[in-house]
Amino acid sequence: MGTITEWVAAATIMAGTASVISLILVAVQIRSLARQTLEVARQAQSSTDAVRATIYLTAQERAIDIDRYFAERPQFREAFYGPVAGEGDQIELQRLEAIAEMLIDAFALVVSHRDLIPPSITEGWRVYLTGLMATSPQLADFWRRNKSWYPTISDFLEEHEIPHASADAAVRADLTGAAARTVRSRP
């Protein structure tokens, strides 16, 4: 059995060992809690990013809806945007302007999500946009007058040369149909 002193010494050693083990367990729990806190912070940031992207997506979709509304009802567009400079019927000029804005807004939506899209696809969109601007005086003219509305697209295009608009009324009418078909066929 042992003396009381031996029992007290053994109890002290056991109490010390239990304290050390408790401290080790507390340290492990704190480390686990720290990892969990970091994970919760990461998830919160991901949620914030998702909410921000959803808000932007919704805003862009509404902008395209407004563009579509004015493309379908060009007689109302002038009251909000003013007259469109150019020769020809103001209603047709307003319709072309609304279609051009709808295309650029669609490109803005794609460009804003380019980090999530494979590089080959974003490059295809860049080639598509610059190609349309090279063949559509209406789109090129709209871009030249309003590119300050779209800083992300400006950066994306890397300062490509955009031709000067010089289409007559017949070419403008042809572009109206082509642009409308293009909007429906692109993602």
Secondary structure as a PSIPRED ss2 file (coil, helix, strand):
# PSIPRED VFORMAT (PSIPRED V4.0)

   1 M C   1.000  0.000  0.000
   2 G C   1.000  0.000  0.000
   3 T C   1.000  0.000  0.000
   4 I H   0.000  1.000  0.000
   5 T H   0.000  1.000  0.000
   6 E H   0.000  1.000  0.000
   7 W H   0.000  1.000  0.000
   8 V H   0.000  1.000  0.000
   9 A H   0.000  1.000  0.000
  10 A H   0.000  1.000  0.000
  11 A H   0.000  1.000  0.000
  12 T H   0.000  1.000  0.000
  13 I H   0.000  1.000  0.000
  14 M H   0.000  1.000  0.000
  15 A H   0.000  1.000  0.000
  16 G H   0.000  1.000  0.000
  17 T H   0.000  1.000  0.000
  18 A H   0.000  1.000  0.000
  19 S H   0.000  1.000  0.000
  20 V H   0.000  1.000  0.000
  21 I H   0.000  1.000  0.000
  22 S H   0.000  1.000  0.000
  23 L H   0.000  1.000  0.000
  24 I H   0.000  1.000  0.000
  25 L H   0.000  1.000  0.000
  26 V H   0.000  1.000  0.000
  27 A H   0.000  1.000  0.000
  28 V H   0.000  1.000  0.000
  29 Q H   0.000  1.000  0.000
  30 I H   0.000  1.000  0.000
  31 R H   0.000  1.000  0.000
  32 S H   0.000  1.000  0.000
  33 L H   0.000  1.000  0.000
  34 A H   0.000  1.000  0.000
  35 R H   0.000  1.000  0.000
  36 Q H   0.000  1.000  0.000
  37 T H   0.000  1.000  0.000
  38 L H   0.000  1.000  0.000
  39 E H   0.000  1.000  0.000
  40 V H   0.000  1.000  0.000
  41 A H   0.000  1.000  0.000
  42 R H   0.000  1.000  0.000
  43 Q H   0.000  1.000  0.000
  44 A H   0.000  1.000  0.000
  45 Q H   0.000  1.000  0.000
  46 S H   0.000  1.000  0.000
  47 S H   0.000  1.000  0.000
  48 T H   0.000  1.000  0.000
  49 D H   0.000  1.000  0.000
  50 A H   0.000  1.000  0.000
  51 V H   0.000  1.000  0.000
  52 R H   0.000  1.000  0.000
  53 A H   0.000  1.000  0.000
  54 T H   0.000  1.000  0.000
  55 I H   0.000  1.000  0.000
  56 Y H   0.000  1.000  0.000
  57 L H   0.000  1.000  0.000
  58 T H   0.000  1.000  0.000
  59 A H   0.000  1.000  0.000
  60 Q H   0.000  1.000  0.000
  61 E H   0.000  1.000  0.000
  62 R H   0.000  1.000  0.000
  63 A H   0.000  1.000  0.000
  64 I H   0.000  1.000  0.000
  65 D H   0.000  1.000  0.000
  66 I H   0.000  1.000  0.000
  67 D H   0.000  1.000  0.000
  68 R H   0.000  1.000  0.000
  69 Y H   0.000  1.000  0.000
  70 F H   0.000  1.000  0.000
  71 A H   0.000  1.000  0.000
  72 E H   0.000  1.000  0.000
  73 R C   1.000  0.000  0.000
  74 P H   0.000  1.000  0.000
  75 Q H   0.000  1.000  0.000
  76 F H   0.000  1.000  0.000
  77 R H   0.000  1.000  0.000
  78 E H   0.000  1.000  0.000
  79 A H   0.000  1.000  0.000
  80 F H   0.000  1.000  0.000
  81 Y H   0.000  1.000  0.000
  82 G C   1.000  0.000  0.000
  83 P C   1.000  0.000  0.000
  84 V C   1.000  0.000  0.000
  85 A C   1.000  0.000  0.000
  86 G C   1.000  0.000  0.000
  87 E C   1.000  0.000  0.000
  88 G C   1.000  0.000  0.000
  89 D C   1.000  0.000  0.000
  90 Q H   0.000  1.000  0.000
  91 I H   0.000  1.000  0.000
  92 E H   0.000  1.000  0.000
  93 L H   0.000  1.000  0.000
  94 Q H   0.000  1.000  0.000
  95 R H   0.000  1.000  0.000
  96 L H   0.000  1.000  0.000
  97 E H   0.000  1.000  0.000
  98 A H   0.000  1.000  0.000
  99 I H   0.000  1.000  0.000
 100 A H   0.000  1.000  0.000
 101 E H   0.000  1.000  0.000
 102 M H   0.000  1.000  0.000
 103 L H   0.000  1.000  0.000
 104 I H   0.000  1.000  0.000
 105 D H   0.000  1.000  0.000
 106 A H   0.000  1.000  0.000
 107 F H   0.000  1.000  0.000
 108 A H   0.000  1.000  0.000
 109 L H   0.000  1.000  0.000
 110 V H   0.000  1.000  0.000
 111 V H   0.000  1.000  0.000
 112 S H   0.000  1.000  0.000
 113 H C   1.000  0.000  0.000
 114 R H   0.000  1.000  0.000
 115 D H   0.000  1.000  0.000
 116 L H   0.000  1.000  0.000
 117 I C   1.000  0.000  0.000
 118 P C   1.000  0.000  0.000
 119 P H   0.000  1.000  0.000
 120 S H   0.000  1.000  0.000
 121 I H   0.000  1.000  0.000
 122 T H   0.000  1.000  0.000
 123 E H   0.000  1.000  0.000
 124 G H   0.000  1.000  0.000
 125 W H   0.000  1.000  0.000
 126 R H   0.000  1.000  0.000
 127 V H   0.000  1.000  0.000
 128 Y H   0.000  1.000  0.000
 129 L H   0.000  1.000  0.000
 130 T H   0.000  1.000  0.000
 131 G H   0.000  1.000  0.000
 132 L H   0.000  1.000  0.000
 133 M H   0.000  1.000  0.000
 134 A H   0.000  1.000  0.000
 135 T H   0.000  1.000  0.000
 136 S C   1.000  0.000  0.000
 137 P H   0.000  1.000  0.000
 138 Q H   0.000  1.000  0.000
 139 L H   0.000  1.000  0.000
 140 A H   0.000  1.000  0.000
 141 D H   0.000  1.000  0.000
 142 F H   0.000  1.000  0.000
 143 W H   0.000  1.000  0.000
 144 R H   0.000  1.000  0.000
 145 R H   0.000  1.000  0.000
 146 N H   0.000  1.000  0.000
 147 K H   0.000  1.000  0.000
 148 S H   0.000  1.000  0.000
 149 W H   0.000  1.000  0.000
 150 Y C   1.000  0.000  0.000
 151 P H   0.000  1.000  0.000
 152 T H   0.000  1.000  0.000
 153 I H   0.000  1.000  0.000
 154 S H   0.000  1.000  0.000
 155 D H   0.000  1.000  0.000
 156 F H   0.000  1.000  0.000
 157 L H   0.000  1.000  0.000
 158 E C   1.000  0.000  0.000
 159 E C   1.000  0.000  0.000
 160 H C   1.000  0.000  0.000
 161 E C   1.000  0.000  0.000
 162 I C   1.000  0.000  0.000
 163 P C   1.000  0.000  0.000
 164 H C   1.000  0.000  0.000
 165 A C   1.000  0.000  0.000
 166 S C   1.000  0.000  0.000
 167 A C   1.000  0.000  0.000
 168 D C   1.000  0.000  0.000
 169 A H   0.000  1.000  0.000
 170 A H   0.000  1.000  0.000
 171 V H   0.000  1.000  0.000
 172 R H   0.000  1.000  0.000
 173 A H   0.000  1.000  0.000
 174 D H   0.000  1.000  0.000
 175 L H   0.000  1.000  0.000
 176 T H   0.000  1.000  0.000
 177 G H   0.000  1.000  0.000
 178 A H   0.000  1.000  0.000
 179 A H   0.000  1.000  0.000
 180 A H   0.000  1.000  0.000
 181 R H   0.000  1.000  0.000
 182 T H   0.000  1.000  0.000
 183 V H   0.000  1.000  0.000
 184 R H   0.000  1.000  0.000
 185 S H   0.000  1.000  0.000
 186 R C   1.000  0.000  0.000
 187 P C   1.000  0.000  0.000
